[in-house]
Amino acid sequence: MHSACAGLHMAAFARWRAFAAASTMLDQSIGLQARMRE
């Protein structure tokens, strides 16, 4: 694997992980708000 390809792959993976973490935090905050409203 070329180093350029490895760098692109790592950048894409880091971006995907950041997106997954952000969406998980968003889901949790929405769930907390819904629970507090009940």
Contacts in CASP RR format, 6 or more apart in sequence:
PFRMAT RR
TARGET T0000
AUTHOR 0000-0000-0000
METHOD contacts of the structure
MODEL  1
MHSACAGLHMAAFARWRAFAAASTMLDQSIGLQARMRE
END
